[in-house]
Amino acid sequence: MGKKRYSPDFKLKLVNQYRLGTAVSKLASEYGISEVTIYKWIKLYAPVDGVGDMTKAEVLAVQKENERLKQEVEILKKAMTIFATK
């Protein structure tokens, strides 16, 4: 049996319900998700100290995009050296 995948919107919905006062145990039983998973989502969507209003999920997305852009720059540099020698 594979892992279930939940959309970011669904995760955020549960986190917001928790922030509005719904107990994690109630959310877990209502949606059939483990409490540990919900606590991970709460931590993931909590604001990160020192980076403004960004959540950990947003910081991770920015880091992933930054890494992708670095790889693109390296590819372009290599292509530039190949075309410069021709």
C-alpha positions as CSV (number, residue, x, y, z in Angstrom):
1,M,0.0,0.0,0.0
2,G,1.5,3.4,-1.1
3,K,1.7,6.6,0.8
4,K,-1.3,8.9,0.5
5,R,-0.5,12.3,-0.9
6,Y,-2.4,15.3,0.3
7,S,-2.5,18.7,-1.4
8,P,-1.0,21.8,0.2
9,D,-4.5,23.3,0.3
10,F,-5.8,20.3,2.3
11,K,-2.9,20.4,4.7
12,L,-3.3,24.2,5.2
13,K,-7.1,23.6,5.8
14,L,-6.3,21.2,8.7
15,V,-3.6,23.5,10.1
16,N,-6.1,26.4,10.1
17,Q,-8.7,24.3,11.8
18,Y,-6.1,23.5,14.5
19,R,-5.3,27.2,14.9
20,L,-9.0,28.0,15.3
21,G,-9.1,25.6,18.3
22,T,-9.9,22.1,16.9
23,A,-8.0,19.5,18.7
24,V,-5.5,17.4,16.8
25,S,-7.0,14.2,18.0
26,K,-10.4,15.3,16.6
27,L,-8.9,16.2,13.3
28,A,-7.0,12.9,13.1
29,S,-10.1,10.8,13.8
30,E,-12.3,12.9,11.5
31,Y,-10.0,12.8,8.5
32,G,-8.3,9.4,9.1
33,I,-4.8,10.9,9.4
34,S,-2.3,10.2,12.1
35,E,-1.8,12.9,14.8
36,V,2.0,12.8,14.0
37,T,1.3,13.8,10.4
38,I,-0.9,16.7,11.5
39,Y,1.7,17.9,13.9
40,K,4.3,17.8,11.1
41,W,2.0,19.9,8.9
42,I,1.5,22.4,11.8
43,K,5.2,22.7,12.1
44,L,5.6,23.0,8.3
45,Y,3.1,25.9,8.0
46,A,4.3,27.8,11.1
47,P,6.0,31.1,10.6
48,V,9.8,30.8,10.6
49,D,11.8,33.2,12.9
50,G,14.0,35.7,11.2
51,V,12.5,35.5,7.7
52,G,9.4,37.7,8.0
53,D,6.1,36.1,7.5
54,M,7.3,33.1,5.6
55,T,6.4,29.5,6.7
56,K,8.9,26.6,6.6
57,A,7.1,25.3,3.5
58,E,7.6,28.6,1.7
59,V,11.3,28.7,2.7
60,L,11.8,25.2,1.4
61,A,10.1,26.1,-1.9
62,V,12.4,29.2,-2.3
63,Q,15.5,27.1,-1.5
64,K,14.4,24.5,-4.1
65,E,13.9,27.2,-6.7
66,N,17.2,28.7,-5.9
67,E,19.0,25.4,-6.4
68,R,17.2,24.9,-9.7
69,L,18.3,28.3,-10.9
70,K,21.9,27.7,-9.8
71,Q,21.9,24.5,-11.9
72,E,20.5,26.4,-14.9
73,V,23.3,29.1,-14.6
74,E,25.9,26.3,-14.5
75,I,24.5,24.8,-17.7
76,L,24.4,28.1,-19.4
77,K,28.1,28.8,-18.4
78,K,29.1,25.5,-19.9
79,A,27.2,26.1,-23.1
80,M,28.8,29.6,-23.3
81,T,32.3,28.1,-23.2
82,I,31.4,25.5,-25.8
83,F,30.0,28.1,-28.2
84,A,32.8,30.6,-27.5
85,T,35.4,28.1,-28.7
86,K,33.7,27.5,-32.0
